[in-house]
Amino acid sequence: MQYLMAIDAGTGSVRAVIFDSNGNQIAVAQQEWTHLTVAGVANSMTFDTDKNWELTRKCISQSLENAKLKGSDILAVSATSMREGIVLYDKEGEALWAVANVDARADKEVKELKETYQGIEEEFYQQSGQTFALGALPRILWLKHNEPTLYDKVASISMIGDWILAKLSGVIATDPSNGGTTGIYDLQKRDWVASMAQKVGIKADIFPPSLETGTLMGRVTSEASLQTGLSTQTKVVMGGGDVQLGAAGLGVVKEGQVAILGGSFWQQVVNIKSSVKPPKDMGIRVNPHVIAGLSQAEGITFFSGLIMRWFRDAFCELEKRDATQRGIDTYTLLEEKAKDVPVGSHGILPIFSDSMNYGKWYHASPSFINLSLDAKVCNKASMFRSLEENACIVSMINLEKIKAFTALEIDEIVFAGGASKGELWCQILSDVTGCTIKIPKVKEATALGTAMSASVGAGLYPTIDSASLAWVKWDKTYTPNNQNHTLYQKIKTQWQEVYSTQLGLVDKGLTTSMWMAPGV
């Protein structure tokens, strides 16, 4: 049996996951990491490359030990990472400076770019599908302004997953799906656009090769072999962005296929041709997919999973205790109670994440609207259900925005992540969207997609979509209740009007936004 390793560098941790050549997970090792706040630099989240390489190295070694395998048993390794996290290197290929995806220090630079170069964000967005809020240009400009000596040494750039592959192979490169989230990219050509950097006064000669996901980069170096336990014969293969590889791990590899990833944030992704232009209103993000010739239109719902955790921990101590006694998950118990609450949760409207407005992205103050003093109808069960309904409604709005500029019809959605474990939530998503909902057997989709990348580079499969076809299996299917779907359409319209009013209170300074993008 041959084995593949997937390294997943997420926001809060790094994992090394080993799969066999049939796509079965064999072992995993994980290390949590934290990002550094720089003294005096508001909203900074520095990625500590020295410390985090040690954690990554330990994960690789530990996963081999857990699987009872030798380094020579690993045919190929690939990596994925949180998107938007960037690493800058000197001319010797050593990491100089890195930030995590959540780094928001460049607030002034975002405003400066918009004010100094009128219309440039809209111009770049039409080519890259990205705005400045999460992009690399403002962050590099921040470094130029605040650390000029360090900036002068910058010779190359990559994403965090690429940095892991560079540590293993000695080759600095990126792929379209991850590198495209810098915003210095062309969606159709699937390559860097150095002139974007040049136009705003940033070095234009720092962009490494852009390799398609699944491309063989080389083999593990002698130094990396000693550090990790991998063999110098282990192939190192270009990976990609976590959401896009996660989509591949869910079988979402053809034009028109749709997935909703229900984690701490919810992402709604729709596969479209690379030639499709982003919408004029900049309402939706567009990223290159890991499949050549395809992009992904992406909506994002903020904090859906985190809001559920907050609700559970803030209000549900009794349910947590009862669930422990019964040996079940607290969310399972809450769903049992919520299933008897009628559609619409007795009129309760949660105000948390807005639908996506990528060009001017901010949210209202967190709240529940339209509560009742009748404890029989306004209680934990109805509030819990309202949160499940709301996450699905915001997802539907984002999908409708994508349908508006792609002209695609959506009738089937793959649903994965922690939220897909909830049977009630799955059925609500089907009822709200009016779509068939498919639940995959393998929930670790991102790691599986990364292993698919490794399998292609190793020559086990010719393409990622062929690996996906072979490996992805299905667990459950949910079909919509059309009567409920009609009711949710009315609730959606009501919620949009109420949310707009709540945003107005933020605009007046009367309430505090749940989250606001840099430069807004």
Summary of the structure (lengths in Angstrom):
residues: 520
radius of gyration: 22.7
end to end distance: 53.1
largest distance: 69.1
contacts: 1919
relative contact order: 0.13
helix: 42%
strand: 21%
